[in-house]
Amino acid sequence: MTTAAPSPASPPASPAARLLFHNALSAPPPAAPRPEPVRWVPLGVALAATAALAAYVGAVHGARPAVLLLLGAGLGLALFHSRFGFTSAWRQFVAVGNGTGLRAHALLLGTTATLFALVIGTGTGLFGSTPEPSAGPIGVALFLGAFVFGIGMQLGGACASGTLFAIGSGQSAIVLTLGGFIAGSVLYSAAWPLVADLPALPPFLLSDHVGWAGSWAVTVAVLGAIVVGTRVVQNRRTPPPVGAVPSASGAARVLRGSWPMLVGAVVLAVLGGAVLVVSGGAWGITSAFNLWGAKLLQLVGLHPEEWAFWSRPEQAAQLAAPVLTDKTSLTDIGIILGAAVAAAAAGAWKLHTGLRGNVVAASLIGGVLMGVGARLAGGCNIGAYLAGIASGSLHGWLWALAAIAGTWVGLRARTLFRLPNPKPSDSVC
């Protein structure tokens, strides 16, 4: 988690200024401790692995895949250094009313929407790509999938992007979440004929009705209302501040962290915009997990290519191609490597051992729920929520509402596994 912005010594005099600028908390934000020394061996290994893999991918598959891998590494570095959380932000807001994380989400979404409008509206692409918006159908699968995903991420302890950067930093419990994620994705593809024809309306893109300038304006206006709304809630509930993570000072903070979450939001938006320019599609996470699961089944002699899901032309081509040519796999691998670099530079890279049974069970179950939910909904917190809203697609907003409802249920499900939730009486959340 990141440190919340310090509360002013006294509330602003104007009610409007108080609403916009006062960050009501029950206690002052804690000071960030100093980071541990640089972990030179993990840092060297992570840097060497990133450079070697990028060189290999570039030599064998071309410049565009290598660039996507490196953009993924940048995303992983930014995710770790800013501790940019989706799971924690929703948990903090739903549990105790702390909207710090959701306001960072609004900045990420607004900046990404600005870049998407410029890139897609002008047709700007590299390597021969034509940028396209992310739009999904609106129906039963969307609502059910996002709701289930919301439950799963609270049990699993991380969202899709959080799972990858946590693994890069050496958190062993999240490896179990990733295993469940992959298993859930495979379960979905195996059962795909049962859910392929659920009732749905066609996608709705604002740009089709009001143009890209109008789509951007509507999106930013709604995000502004969310910022104001989270401040209203927070000022009424005066929640505990967000816990501080170790941080360097001065220029060293750029390389060793931690970054303010708002800085992380802007960096992530810029890198996500670059993924769109390079590949023609928005940054995504979870479709790669489905591919990885199918490839693993083939390695042990099974034949997922005969399933109805993988028999479709586009999916068959994806499964037949090498993993290191798949756009989402490249950025996912890059995120893990980039997070490893960031964690080692921050002195935070370490393998966590001694997992308790309740954590193992919650991680696996949460991962399975996220795997199924992401595939049902056609995306996760990145591919549906971020990419959808930034594209001006109605399905992104509806995904968010269903996922927040799932978060509410997930917080209660956490108690069944004896996992803690933030409380108003806590010193930090």
C-alpha positions in Angstrom: 0.0 0.0 0.0 1.0 3.6 -0.4 0.9 6.5 2.1 -2.1 8.7 1.8 -1.6 12.4 1.2 -1.1 14.3 4.5 -4.2 15.9 6.0 -4.0 19.7 6.4 -3.5 21.1 9.9 -7.0 22.7 9.7 -9.8 22.3 7.3 -10.1 24.8 4.5 -12.6 27.6 5.2 -14.6 27.3 2.0 -17.1 24.3 1.9 -16.2 23.8 -1.7 -12.5 23.9 -1.0 -13.0 21.5 2.0 -14.8 19.1 -0.3 -12.1 19.1 -3.0 -8.9 19.4 -0.9 -9.6 18.1 2.6 -8.6 14.5 3.1 -10.3 13.6 6.3 -8.6 10.8 8.2 -8.9 9.5 11.7 -5.2 9.7 12.3 -2.2 11.4 10.6 -0.6 9.2 7.9 2.4 7.3 9.3 5.9 8.2 8.2 7.5 5.9 5.7 10.4 3.8 7.0 13.7 3.7 5.2 14.1 0.9 2.7 16.4 -2.1 3.2 19.7 -2.2 1.3 19.6 -3.1 -2.4 19.4 -6.8 -3.0 22.2 -6.9 -5.5 22.1 -10.6 -6.5 18.3 -10.6 -7.3 18.7 -7.3 -9.0 21.5 -8.6 -11.2 19.6 -11.7 -12.1 16.4 -9.8 -12.9 18.2 -7.2 -15.0 20.1 -9.9 -16.9 17.0 -12.0 -17.4 15.1 -9.0 -18.8 17.9 -8.0 -21.1 18.6 -11.6 -22.3 14.9 -12.4 -22.9 14.3 -9.1 -24.8 17.4 -9.8 -27.0 16.2 -13.3 -27.7 12.6 -12.2 -28.5 13.9 -9.5 -30.8 16.3 -11.8 -32.6 13.8 -14.6 -33.1 10.4 -12.9 -33.3 11.2 -9.3 -34.2 11.3 -5.8 -32.7 7.6 -5.4 -31.8 7.5 -8.4 -29.4 10.7 -7.2 -27.8 9.3 -3.7 -27.3 6.2 -5.2 -25.8 8.3 -7.2 -23.3 10.2 -4.1 -22.3 7.0 -2.1 -21.9 5.7 -4.9 -19.7 8.9 -4.6 -17.6 8.2 -0.8 -17.2 4.7 -1.6 -16.1 5.9 -4.0 -13.5 8.5 -1.5 -12.2 5.8 1.2 -11.9 3.3 -1.2 -10.3 5.7 -2.2 -7.6 7.3 1.2 -6.9 3.8 2.8 -6.6 2.3 -0.3 -5.0 -0.6 0.5 -7.3 -3.5 -1.6 -6.0 -6.9 -2.3 -7.4 -7.9 -5.0 -4.8 -6.7 -2.9 -1.8 -8.2 0.3 -3.1 -11.7 -1.3 -3.4 -11.3 -3.1 -0.1 -10.3 0.2 1.7 -13.2 2.1 0.2 -15.9 -0.5 0.8 -14.7 -1.5 4.3 -13.9 1.9 5.8 -14.5 4.6 3.3 -10.9 5.5 2.4 -11.0 6.7 -1.2 -7.3 7.4 -1.7 -6.9 4.4 -4.0 -10.0 5.1 -6.0 -8.9 8.7 -6.6 -5.7 7.2 -8.0 -7.8 5.0 -10.2 -9.6 8.1 -11.5 -6.3 9.7 -12.5 -5.1 6.5 -14.2 -8.4 6.1 -16.0 -8.6 9.8 -17.0 -5.0 9.9 -18.2 -5.4 6.7 -20.1 -8.7 7.9 -21.7 -6.9 11.0 -22.8 -4.2 9.0 -24.5 -6.6 6.5 -26.0 -8.7 9.4 -27.5 -5.6 10.9 -29.1 -4.1 7.6 -30.3 -7.3 5.9 -31.6 -8.9 9.1 -32.8 -5.9 9.9 -35.0 -5.2 6.3 -35.9 -1.6 6.5 -34.7 0.2 3.2 -34.6 3.7 1.7 -34.9 4.9 -1.5 -36.6 1.9 -1.4 -39.0 -0.7 -1.6 -36.2 -4.1 0.1 -36.3 -5.2 1.1 -32.7 -8.7 -0.2 -31.8 -10.8 0.5 -28.7 -11.7 -2.2 -26.2 -15.4 -2.8 -26.2 -17.3 -5.8 -24.8 -20.9 -7.0 -25.0 -23.3 -6.1 -22.1 -25.0 -9.1 -20.7 -25.2 -11.9 -18.1 -21.6 -13.0 -18.6 -20.3 -9.5 -18.0 -22.2 -9.0 -14.7 -21.7 -12.5 -13.4 -18.0 -12.6 -14.4 -17.1 -9.2 -12.8 -19.0 -10.1 -9.6 -17.2 -13.4 -9.3 -13.9 -11.7 -10.0 -14.6 -9.1 -7.3 -15.0 -11.9 -4.8 -12.0 -13.8 -6.0 -9.6 -10.9 -5.8 -10.5 -10.3 -2.2 -9.8 -13.9 -1.3 -6.8 -14.2 -3.5 -5.2 -11.1 -2.1 -4.5 -9.5 -5.5 -6.1 -8.6 -8.8 -4.7 -9.6 -12.2 -1.9 -7.0 -12.4 -1.3 -7.3 -8.7 -0.8 -11.0 -8.9 2.0 -10.5 -11.5 3.9 -7.8 -9.7 3.6 -9.6 -6.3 5.1 -12.7 -7.9 7.9 -10.6 -9.2 8.7 -9.4 -5.7 8.9 -12.9 -4.4 5.5 -13.3 -2.6 5.0 -17.1 -2.6 1.3 -17.0 -1.6 0.5 -15.1 -4.8 2.0 -17.9 -6.8 -0.9 -20.0 -5.5 -3.3 -17.3 -6.7 -1.7 -17.4 -10.1 -2.0 -21.2 -10.2 -5.7 -20.9 -9.3 -6.1 -18.1 -11.9 -4.7 -20.4 -14.6 -6.8 -23.3 -13.4 -10.0 -21.2 -13.5 -9.2 -20.0 -17.0 -8.8 -23.6 -18.2 -12.1 -24.5 -16.5 -13.8 -21.7 -18.4 -12.4 -22.8 -21.8 -13.3 -26.4 -21.1 -16.9 -25.4 -20.2 -17.1 -22.6 -22.9 -20.0 -24.2 -24.9 -22.2 -23.9 -21.8 -21.7 -20.2 -21.5 -21.0 -19.1 -25.0 -24.6 -18.0 -25.8 -25.6 -16.2 -22.6 -28.0 -13.3 -23.3 -26.1 -10.1 -24.2 -26.5 -6.8 -25.9 -23.9 -5.6 -28.4 -21.1 -3.3 -27.2 -21.7 0.4 -26.7 -18.9 2.8 -27.5 -19.4 6.5 -26.7 -17.2 7.5 -29.7 -19.8 5.9 -32.0 -22.3 8.5 -30.9 -20.4 11.6 -29.8 -17.0 11.2 -31.3 -13.7 10.8 -29.5 -13.7 14.3 -28.1 -17.2 13.8 -26.7 -16.3 10.4 -25.4 -13.3 11.8 -23.6 -15.3 14.7 -22.1 -18.0 12.4 -20.8 -15.5 9.9 -19.3 -13.5 12.7 -17.6 -16.7 14.3 -16.2 -17.8 11.0 -14.6 -14.4 10.4 -13.2 -14.4 13.9 -11.7 -17.8 13.1 -10.0 -16.2 9.9 -8.6 -13.3 11.9 -7.1 -15.8 14.3 -5.5 -18.0 11.4 -4.3 -15.1 9.5 -2.7 -14.1 12.7 -0.8 -17.7 13.1 0.5 -17.7 9.5 1.7 -14.2 9.8 3.2 -14.9 13.2 4.9 -18.0 11.7 6.6 -16.4 8.4 7.7 -12.9 9.7 8.6 -11.2 6.3 7.9 -7.7 5.3 9.1 -4.9 6.3 6.7 -3.3 3.9 4.3 -0.2 2.2 5.7 3.2 3.5 4.6 5.7 1.3 2.8 9.5 1.8 3.0 10.7 4.6 0.8 14.0 6.2 -0.2 14.4 10.0 -0.3 15.7 12.4 -2.9 16.7 11.3 -6.3 17.2 7.7 -5.1 13.4 7.5 -4.8 13.1 7.3 -8.6 15.0 4.0 -8.7 14.3 2.6 -5.2 10.8 3.8 -4.5 8.3 4.2 -3.2 6.5 6.4 -5.6 3.3 8.3 -4.8 0.4 6.4 -6.1 -0.7 9.3 -8.3 2.8 9.3 -9.9 2.3 5.6 -10.5 -1.1 6.3 -12.1 0.4 8.6 -14.7 3.4 6.4 -15.5 1.1 3.3 -15.9 -1.2 5.3 -18.2 1.7 6.4 -20.4 3.1 2.9 -20.7 -0.4 1.5 -21.3 -0.8 4.0 -24.1 2.5 2.9 -25.6 1.2 -0.7 -25.6 -1.8 0.5 -27.6 0.4 2.3 -30.1 2.8 -0.6 -30.5 0.3 -3.5 -30.7 -2.9 -1.9 -31.8 -4.7 -3.2 -28.7 -5.1 -2.1 -25.1 -3.0 -3.5 -22.3 -4.5 -6.8 -20.9 -3.5 -9.5 -18.5 -5.7 -12.6 -18.2 -6.1 -14.0 -21.7 -2.5 -15.1 -21.4 -3.4 -17.3 -18.3 -5.8 -19.2 -20.5 -3.2 -19.7 -23.1 -0.6 -20.8 -20.5 -3.0 -23.3 -19.1 -3.7 -24.8 -22.5 0.0 -25.0 -23.3 0.7 -26.8 -20.0 -2.0 -29.3 -20.8 -0.4 -30.0 -24.1 3.0 -30.5 -22.4 1.5 -33.4 -20.3 -0.1 -35.0 -23.3 -3.6 -33.6 -23.2 -5.4 -32.1 -26.2 -7.1 -28.8 -25.4 -6.8 -27.9 -29.1 -9.7 -30.3 -29.6 -12.0 -28.3 -27.3 -14.7 -26.1 -28.9 -13.1 -23.0 -27.4 -9.6 -23.6 -28.9 -11.1 -24.9 -32.2 -12.2 -21.4 -33.3 -9.8 -20.0 -35.9 -8.4 -17.0 -33.9 -7.9 -19.1 -30.7 -6.5 -22.0 -32.7 -3.9 -19.7 -34.2 -3.1 -18.3 -30.8 -2.6 -21.8 -29.3 -0.5 -23.0 -32.3 1.9 -20.0 -32.1 4.8 -19.7 -29.6 4.0 -18.0 -26.3 6.7 -15.4 -26.9 4.7 -14.1 -29.9 1.5 -13.5 -27.8 1.1 -9.8 -26.9 -0.4 -10.4 -23.5 2.0 -13.1 -22.5 4.9 -10.8 -23.4 3.7 -7.9 -21.2 2.7 -10.3 -18.4 6.2 -11.8 -18.4 7.7 -8.3 -18.6 5.6 -7.2 -15.5 7.0 -10.1 -13.4 10.6 -9.2 -14.5 10.1 -5.5 -14.0 8.6 -6.0 -10.6 11.6 -8.2 -9.6 14.0 -5.4 -10.7 12.0 -2.8 -8.7 11.7 -5.0 -5.6 15.4 -5.9 -5.6 16.4 -2.2 -6.0 14.1 -1.3 -3.1 15.6 -4.1 -0.9 12.2 -5.7 -0.7 12.7 -8.8 -2.8 12.5 -11.9 -0.7 10.8 -15.3 -0.8 8.0 -15.6 1.7 7.7 -19.0 3.3 5.7 -20.7 6.1 2.2 -20.2 4.5 -0.8 -21.0 6.7 -3.5 -23.3 5.5 -6.2 -20.7 5.5 -4.0 -18.4 3.2 -3.3 -21.3 0.9 -7.0 -22.2 0.6 -8.1 -18.6 0.1 -5.4 -17.9 -2.5 -6.3 -21.0 -4.6 -10.0 -20.4 -4.4 -9.7 -16.7 -5.1 -7.5 -17.4 -8.1 -9.9 -19.9 -9.6 -12.8 -17.4 -9.1 -10.8 -14.7 -10.8 -9.8 -17.0 -13.7 -13.4 -18.0 -14.4 -14.7 -14.5 -13.8 -12.2 -12.7 -16.0 -13.0 -15.0 -18.9 -16.7 -14.7 -18.5 -16.6 -11.0 -18.4 -14.1 -10.7 -21.2 -11.4 -9.1 -19.1 -10.2 -8.2 -15.6 -9.4 -5.0 -13.8 -7.0 -4.1 -16.7 -8.6 -5.6 -19.8 -12.2 -4.7 -18.9 -12.1 -2.0 -16.2 -9.2 0.1 -17.3 -9.2 -0.5 -21.1 -13.0 -0.5 -21.3 -13.5 2.8 -19.5 -10.5 4.4 -21.2 -12.1 3.4 -24.6 -15.4 5.0 -23.7 -17.1 1.6 -23.5 -20.1 1.2 -21.3 -19.1 -2.4 -20.4 -16.1 -1.0 -18.5 -18.3 1.0 -16.1 -20.7 -1.9 -15.6 -17.8 -4.2 -14.9 -16.6 -1.8 -12.2 -20.1 -1.7 -10.5 -20.4 -5.5 -10.6 -16.8 -6.0 -9.3 -17.5 -3.5 -6.4 -20.5 -5.6 -5.5 -18.4 -8.7 -5.6 -15.8 -6.9 -3.4 -18.5 -6.4 -0.7 -19.3 -10.1 -0.7 -15.6 -10.9 -0.9 -14.9 -8.9 2.3 -17.4 -11.1 4.1 -16.0 -14.2 2.5 -12.5 -13.3 3.9 -13.7 -13.7 7.4 -14.5 -17.4 6.6 -10.8 -17.9 6.0 -9.8 -15.8 9.0 -8.3 -13.1 6.7 -8.3 -9.5 8.1 -10.3 -6.6 6.8 -9.7 -2.9 7.5 -11.7 -1.5 10.5 -12.5 2.1 11.4 -10.6 1.6 14.7 -7.4 0.5 13.0 -4.4 2.9 13.0 -3.9 2.2 9.3 -5.8 0.3 6.7 
